[in-house]
Amino acid sequence: MNGKLFIGAAALALGAAVPGASVQGWINTVVETDGGHRMGDPDADVQLIEFVSYTCPHCASFEKASEGILKLGYIHEGRVGVEIKHRIRDKADLVAALTTRCGPPEKFFGNHTAMMIAQDQWFAKGRAASPAQRARWSSGTRAQQYQAMASDLGFYDLMATRGYDATELDACLADTTEADALRDRSARDADAYGITGTPSFVVNGITLEGVHSWPTLNARLYELAYD
C-alpha cells in the first residue's frame, strides 16, 4: 500500500475501532507552551509547529483536511509532536484566539478544531453584521469590544457546545493582559521563524518554504516519520 494511503487507512481504522470510545495514546498529552499549545510526545523525532490564523480560509481548509490523519496517523503513536501557534492578523483573529484558549490546556485542540470548522458560519455573521453591531466592536472598554464581537459572531453559542457558559467566556475575553501577550508572542514568533503567511509550518526548527497545504506537508511528514 502507498505510504500516504496507509496513513489514511490507519486513521480510519483507529477512529472506527471502537464506536464512541476515545482513542488513547499521545493525542491525550496536551500542554500549554510559550505562545501555543502542543499535542503529542515532546521527545518525538519529528516536531511540527503550525502557524495559523483564525481569519485565514486556507488555515480552515488545512484543519479540515489534516485533523484526523495528523492526530491518528502521526501523533497517536508518538511519531510527531504538534504545536499550534497563533498568527494574530486583526481583532477578529485575536477574539477567536482568546476564545479557543479559554479553559484548561487539554480543551484547546477541540476548541481550535471547532472554531476552524465553523469559520464559514462566523464569517457569514461578520459579513452580515449591522452598522450598530460593528460600532459595538470598537466602542466601550476593550473587554466590552471583544465580548460584543464574540457574541455577534456566534462564539458564545459555539463554545456552549464545548461545555462553556457565558460567564466563563466573558472572563477569558476580558483578559486584556492575555490579549496583549498573545499579540506580542505572535509578532515575536513570526519574526523568529520568518513567517509571512498562513498556514506556515516549522519542522524540527526549520521553516518549510513553499509548504502551505496538507498534501504537501503530509508528504514531508511521511518521509520523516515513516521512511
C-alpha positions in Angstrom: 0.0 0.0 0.0 1.2 3.5 -0.8 2.6 5.1 2.4 0.2 8.1 2.3 -2.7 5.8 1.7 -1.6 3.7 4.7 -1.7 6.8 6.9 -5.3 7.5 5.8 -6.3 3.9 6.3 -4.7 3.8 9.7 -6.5 6.9 10.8 -9.8 5.5 9.7 -9.2 2.2 11.3 -8.2 3.7 14.7 -11.2 6.1 14.6 -13.6 3.3 13.8 -12.2 0.6 16.0 -14.5 1.2 19.0 -17.5 3.4 18.2 -17.9 6.1 20.7 -14.7 5.3 22.5 -11.9 7.8 23.0 -8.6 6.9 21.3 -5.8 6.6 23.8 -2.1 7.5 23.2 -0.1 10.6 22.7 -3.1 12.6 21.4 -4.2 12.9 25.1 -1.0 14.6 26.1 -1.5 18.4 25.7 0.4 21.2 27.3 0.5 24.9 27.0 3.7 26.2 25.6 5.3 29.7 25.3 2.7 31.1 22.9 0.9 28.0 21.9 -0.3 24.5 22.7 1.4 21.2 22.0 -0.1 17.8 21.5 2.0 14.6 21.5 5.3 13.2 22.6 7.7 16.1 23.4 10.6 13.8 22.5 9.2 12.6 19.2 11.8 12.6 16.4 9.6 15.0 14.4 8.3 18.2 16.0 5.9 20.3 13.9 4.8 23.9 14.6 1.7 25.1 12.8 1.4 28.9 12.5 -2.3 29.6 11.8 -4.8 32.4 11.8 -8.4 32.0 12.5 -9.4 34.5 9.8 -7.4 32.6 7.2 -9.6 30.4 4.9 -6.6 28.3 3.9 -6.0 27.5 7.6 -9.5 26.3 8.0 -9.1 24.1 4.9 -5.9 22.7 6.3 -7.5 21.9 9.6 -10.4 20.1 7.9 -8.1 18.1 5.7 -5.5 17.2 8.3 -7.2 16.9 11.6 -8.0 13.2 11.7 -4.9 11.9 9.9 -2.5 14.1 11.7 -3.8 13.0 15.1 -4.3 9.4 14.4 -1.6 8.7 11.8 1.2 10.7 13.3 0.6 12.0 16.8 -1.2 9.0 18.4 1.8 6.6 18.3 4.4 9.3 19.2 5.9 9.8 15.7 5.2 13.5 15.6 4.6 16.2 18.2 2.5 19.2 17.0 2.4 22.7 18.4 -0.1 25.3 17.3 1.0 28.9 17.4 -1.3 31.9 16.6 -0.6 34.4 13.9 -2.8 37.4 15.0 -3.8 39.5 12.0 -6.7 41.5 13.2 -9.2 42.0 16.1 -11.4 39.1 14.9 -8.4 36.8 14.9 -7.5 37.9 18.5 -11.0 37.4 19.8 -11.1 33.9 18.2 -7.8 33.1 19.8 -8.8 34.3 23.2 -11.9 32.1 22.8 -10.1 28.9 21.8 -7.6 29.4 24.5 -10.2 29.7 27.2 -10.2 27.0 29.9 -7.6 24.3 30.6 -4.9 23.3 28.0 -6.5 19.9 27.3 -9.6 21.6 25.8 -7.6 23.8 23.4 -7.3 21.4 20.4 -11.0 20.6 20.5 -11.8 24.3 20.7 -9.4 25.1 17.9 -10.9 22.5 15.6 -14.5 23.7 16.4 -13.5 27.3 15.6 -11.9 26.3 12.3 -14.8 24.0 11.2 -17.3 26.8 11.9 -15.3 29.5 10.1 -17.7 29.8 7.2 -20.6 30.3 9.6 -19.0 33.1 11.7 -17.5 34.7 8.6 -21.1 35.0 7.3 -22.2 36.5 10.5 -19.4 39.1 10.3 -20.3 40.0 6.7 -24.0 40.4 7.7 -23.2 42.5 10.8 -25.2 45.7 11.0 -23.6 49.1 11.5 -24.8 49.1 15.1 -23.0 45.7 15.7 -19.8 46.9 14.0 -19.9 50.0 16.2 -20.0 47.9 19.3 -16.8 46.2 18.2 -14.9 49.5 18.6 -16.6 51.3 21.4 -16.5 50.8 25.2 -13.7 49.1 27.0 -11.6 46.5 25.2 -13.3 43.8 27.1 -16.7 45.0 26.0 -15.5 45.2 22.4 -14.2 41.6 22.5 -17.3 40.3 24.1 -19.6 42.1 21.7 -17.7 40.8 18.7 -17.7 37.2 20.1 -21.4 37.5 20.7 -22.2 38.8 17.2 -20.0 36.2 15.5 -21.6 33.4 17.4 -18.7 32.4 19.6 -20.8 32.1 22.7 -23.1 29.6 21.0 -20.2 27.7 19.6 -18.4 27.4 22.9 -21.7 26.3 24.6 -21.4 23.2 22.5 -17.9 22.7 24.0 -19.3 22.9 27.6 -18.6 26.6 28.3 -21.1 29.1 29.9 -21.2 32.8 29.2 -19.6 33.8 32.5 -16.5 31.6 31.8 -16.1 33.0 28.3 -16.7 36.6 29.4 -13.8 36.3 31.8 -11.5 35.0 29.1 -12.4 37.7 26.7 -12.0 40.4 29.4 -8.3 39.3 30.0 -6.6 42.2 28.2 -3.3 41.2 29.7 -3.5 37.9 27.9 -4.7 39.6 24.7 -1.6 41.9 24.8 0.7 39.0 25.5 -0.8 37.0 22.7 -0.3 39.8 20.2 3.3 40.2 21.3 4.1 36.5 21.1 2.5 36.3 17.7 4.8 39.1 16.4 7.8 37.7 18.1 7.4 34.1 16.8 6.7 35.3 13.3 9.9 37.3 13.3 11.9 34.4 14.8 10.7 31.9 12.2 10.3 34.2 9.3 6.6 33.6 9.0 5.0 35.8 6.3 1.7 33.9 5.6 -0.6 31.3 7.0 -0.7 28.4 7.3 3.0 28.0 7.6 5.0 25.1 9.1 8.2 24.6 11.0 9.6 21.1 11.2 12.4 20.4 13.7 13.2 24.1 13.9 13.3 24.7 10.1 10.6 26.8 8.4 9.3 24.9 5.3 9.4 27.0 2.2 6.5 26.6 -0.2 4.6 24.3 2.1 1.2 25.7 2.9 -1.3 22.9 2.5 -2.0 19.4 4.0 -1.0 17.3 0.9 2.5 18.9 0.7 3.0 18.8 4.4 1.8 15.2 4.7 4.3 14.2 2.1 7.1 15.8 4.1 5.9 14.3 7.4 5.6 10.8 6.0 9.2 10.9 4.7 10.4 11.9 8.2 8.2 9.8 10.4 7.8 6.6 8.4 10.6 6.2 5.8 
